[in-house]
Amino acid sequence: MTHRAPLSVLDLSPFGSGQTPADGLRASIDLARRAEQLGYRRYWLAEHHLNPGISGAAPHVLLAAIAAATERIRIGTAATIIGNSTPLQVVEAAGVVSALHPGRFDLGIGRSGGRSSAEKSPAGAAAPDRVVDGLVIPSPVPFPIDAPRFAAQARLLGRSLDEPDTFEQDVHDILALIAGTYVPPEGVPIHATPAEGEDIDVWIHGSSAGPSARLAGSLGLPFGANYHVAPFFVLEAVEAYRAAFVPGRLAAPHVIVSVDVVVAPTDAEARELAAGYPQWVHSIRAGQGAIPYPTAAQARANPLDPDAAAAVHDRVVTQFVGSPERVAEQLDTLQRVTGADELLVTTITHDPADRVRSYELLAAEWDAGARASRAEPVEAHLGDSPSTGSGHETVSSGHETVSAGHETVIGALA
C-alpha cells in the first residue's frame, strides 16, 4: 500500500446547543493543543460569517491564540476569503501571526465575489450517485438560495454581488506583498510590514475545476480540494490543478483534500455522534446559517422531511462515520482515488470532548496502519512529498456506502 498521507485538522469553531460562542472558541484552542500532541501536521481555521452555531468568524484573530497555545504544529486558514478583505489586510493579518510564530503559517486563499459553480444550487432533480474506485461521488443536489441573506452578508462585508472578479490579481498582489516585490500603479515604495519577508506558505483552495484550481497550478502553489462541501467536483478540481501545474513555489503538484469525519469506538457510537449532522447542514442550505449543533435526541425529535433530506444527501453520504478501522479504510480510499498528498479532516460533534476523542482514535488507527505498511519515511516538507497518481476509474453507478474492514499514534501524521 502507498504510504498514508499526513493528516491535518480543519476547524470551524462550532458549538452545540446549550453552549456559547466562547465555548466554541475555547474548544478550538483545546483541540489545537491535543492535535499537536497527536502529531497532526496542520491546524487550519475556516472563515464563516453570520452563522448562529459557528464562532470562527475571524480566523486570523483566533489563530493568534492557537499559535500561542501550541509550539510546532503549522497553523493557517482554509480559507481566507478574498473579497471579504483586501489583499493588504489579508497579508498584514497573516504577517502579525507569522512574525510572532515564524515558520508555521499557511495562508489558504479562497474565492468570493458571488457563488462559484460548485456552490450554486443546480437545477432539476439530482442524478444517481457514482462510486469511483470505492469512493462515493454524489451528484449535485438542488437546494434554494436565500438571496436576501446572501445580499445582506455581502453588504455587511463591504462587497456587492455584481463586483468584478479580481481573484487572480488579488493572489498576485498577496504573493508580491509577502515577497516585497509589489509595485503599485502609483509607483511609490510599498512595504507590507510585518508580513514582508515572512516565511508564509500560500495555498489556494477550490471546489471545482475552475479558476482557483487553474491558478494554483499555473503559479506552482499547493492546492486544497474540497470533498467535504463540494464532493461532486473533487476529482475534476484535482485534475484541473495538476493539468495546469507549472513548477513555481513547488517543483511538483501538491494536493490536500478535505473530508468530514466522525470516529468513535464502534460504528453505532459514531452514528449517534453524527446524528445531528443532516439538520446542521440543512440549516446552512436553508439560509439560516449553521445552527448550534443538535444533540442526537434533538435530531431524532426533529427529523428532516424527504425534501430536506434530499437537499443534504450529498453531504451525508460523503461524511465518513464509524469505528477507527472503518474510517481509516474510507480515508485510504479517498487518498487513493484523489491522489491526495495530504488529507484535511474536519469533525463536528455536540460535545467537544467527543470531537477530541474522534481525532485521538483516528490518529492512533492511521498511525498503526502507516507503521504496518511504511516502506520508507514520510517526507517532512510540503514541496518534497511526491504526488501520488490519481488512477481513478468509474466502477459503478448508483450509490453504495463505502465501508468495510477492521484495521487501527502517529508517525504518518507528522
JOKA-V338282 format. One record per helix or strand of 3 or more residues. SS is the DSSP state (H for helix, E for strand). FROM is the first residue (numbers start at 1). TO is the last residue. If there is no record, write none. Layout:
ss-><SS & SS>
from-><FROM & FROM>
to-><TO & TO>
This chain:
ss-><E & H & E & H & E & E & H & E & E & E & H & H & E & H & E & H & E & H & H & H & H & H & E & H & E & H & H & E & H>
from-><6 & 21 & 42 & 59 & 74 & 80 & 87 & 105 & 130 & 135 & 147 & 167 & 200 & 211 & 222 & 231 & 255 & 267 & 277 & 296 & 306 & 313 & 320 & 324 & 342 & 352 & 382 & 394 & 411>
to-><11 & 38 & 45 & 69 & 77 & 82 & 100 & 110 & 132 & 137 & 156 & 179 & 206 & 218 & 226 & 244 & 263 & 273 & 285 & 301 & 311 & 317 & 322 & 338 & 346 & 373 & 384 & 397 & 413>
